[in-house]
Amino acid sequence: MRYRRLVGSLEIELECDPRFEQIAQTLLEKMEMLNLKGPALKDGSRIQYGWSLLTLRAKNGVLMVCEPDFDGDALRDFRANLDTTLEVLCEQTEVLRRTGLAGIDIRFSDEVFIRGGALESPNLFLKRQVPSGARDSGWYIGTPDDLEGKATTKPPEVIRVFELLFRRRSLLKVLTLPPDFVVNIKGEEITSILDQSGNNLWIGKQ
């Protein structure tokens, strides 16, 4: 489905699945506010929206809202359909709603440190530290072996956030949780989200 809004003298259009209509309209409202605030939106304008970076591209007199080309070169190319950006954003928002926490954004291009082989493990945990640099998400992904002091022969990895779309997509939904929280995962399901005192914020939350 395509949604359009006249922003000043510009017509801005975005394309997404109808189930994202509400968030699509919210995004167009944001575009309108950004244009009023200035500088004016134009071909090539880039907007950070949650975990994604959106780019405006002129086509047939309309500014199309594009997301990174997650199926191609996400760091260089873009595409007009926003389904991936909006779906992940909705999932992240739902985790924050259920835990009652205020999120801290990540960028799709931020880096995640992974213990060797952790993404292939059925059971794993994620812990966020305060980011150490501009490209650091602060996230570490490990396995229960870490807690038991067991060594691994597999080398650690540093990957970009968007690479989790293809390696372990279900992890993306927890990545806006703030530092000092630990998330335990079994299969593709969250089993606990622990605060600094060890309280599980996930139990009984709907």
N, C-alpha and C positions, 0 to 999 in steps of 0.2 A: 504494500500500500504506500502511496505517496502523499505526503502532507506538505502544504505550502503556507507561507505567511508573507505578507507585504511588510517589509522592514524599511521604513523611509521610502526611498525610491527603488529599493531592491526587492526582488522576489526571491525568497530562500525556500529551497525544497529539500526534503529528506525522504529516504525510502527505508521502510522497515516492515516487519510482520505486524498485522493489525493488533496482536496481543500487546504490543508496546505502544499503543496509541497515546496513552496518558503521559508516559515519559517523553514521547516524541513531541507532544504539545508543550510540555515543560521546557524541553530543549529549545524549541522555537521561541518561547518567551524569553529564555536566557539570551538568545541571539539578539532579540529586539533590545533588551536592556544593555547589552554590550555595545550595540551600535549607537544607542543614545549617549552612553558614557564616553564613547570614542576611544581610540580612533575608529573611524567608520569601517565597517566590514567590507571586504573586497575579495576579488579573485586572489587566492593564495593565503588568505587569513587563516591562522591556526588558533584553535581553542582547546585548552585542556578541559576535558569533561570526564570527571571521575578518573578511572584508570586509563582512559584512552585519550588520544590526541586527534582532534577532528580538523579537517582541512576543507576550506571552501574552494570550489572550482567552478568557473564560469562555463555554462553550456546552454546554448540557444537562448541567451538573454536571462538565464536563471542561475543563481548561485546554488550549486549542489553541495550538500554536506556529505563529506566522505570520511571513512574510517581507515586506519592502516590496513593494508592488504595482508591479513593474517594468514592467508593460504599461499602467499607468495613472499615477497620481500617487505616485511612489515615496517622496517626501518627506513625504507626509501619510497615505496609505492603505496597507493591508496585505492579504495573502491567505494562506490556510491551507497551500497546497502549497509545499514548500521546494525544489523541483527546481533552480531557478536558483541559489539560494544554495549548495547542495551541489555542483552541477556545477562552478561556477566555483572553489569552494574546492578540489575535487579536482584540477582542472587546475593551480592555483597550487601545490599541494603537490607535484605531479609535477615541475614545473619546478625547485623547490627541491631535490627529491631528486636530480635528474639533475645539478645543478650543485654539490651539496654545501654550499649556502649556507644560513645561518639567515635566515629571512624577517623582514621588518618589516611589520606589518599596515597596510593602508589601510582607509578606510571608504567605503562605496558613495557617500556624499555628499561626499567630498573633491573638490577641484578639480584639473583637469589643464590645463596650458597647451599649446596646439597652434599651431604655425606655420600660417598660412593655407593651406588646401588640402592639408595633410599627410595627413589621413585618407583622401583620395581617391587618393593616390599609391601605386603598386604597391610602391615601395621606400621604406622610412622607418626612422628609428631612434628609440629612446626612451632618455632619460638621466634618472636620478633624482638630485636634489640633496637636501641636508638641508631638510626643510620649513621655510618661512619663517613660518608661522602655523598656527593651529588647524585651518583648513579646507584647507590646502595639502597635496597629496599629495607634492609635490616632483618630480613627473614633468613632463618636457618632451617633446613629440613633434614631430620635425622630419623633413626630407628631406635627401638628399645635396646639394641646392642650398645648404643652410646651410653645409656644409663648403667649398663652392666660392665662397661669398660672393655668390651670386646673389640678387637682390631678388625679391619677389613682390608682386603688386598686390592679392592677397587679404588681408584683415585677419586678425590672429591671433584665436584663440578661447580662451575658458576654459569648460570644460564639467565636469559632474560625472562621477565615475567610472562610475556606472551607465549613463550615456548611451552609453558605448562598446558596450553590449549591442546597440545598433541601428546604430551608426556603424562600428565595427570590432571585433567581438566577440573576435576572436582575441588582441587586445592585453591583455585582462584577465588572462590567465594569467601574465604576467610582472610584474604590478604589486606583488607582495610582495617583489621583489628589493630589496636594500638600496641606500642612496645610493652614488654614484660608480661604478655599473656602467652599461654601455651595451649596449643590445639592438638588433641589426639584424634587420629583417624584410623578407622578399621575398614578396609576395603575402600569404598567411596563415601562412607558415612562418618560424620562427626560423632565421636563418642563423648568428648568433653572439651570444654573451653575453660581453662583454669586461670584465676587471677593470681596476684602475687602471694595471697594467703592460702592458695590451694583450693579455693571455693570453686565449684563447678557451676558456671553460669548457664550451661546448656540444658541441665536436667529440668524436665517439666516445662520448658519454655515452648510455647506454641504461637 
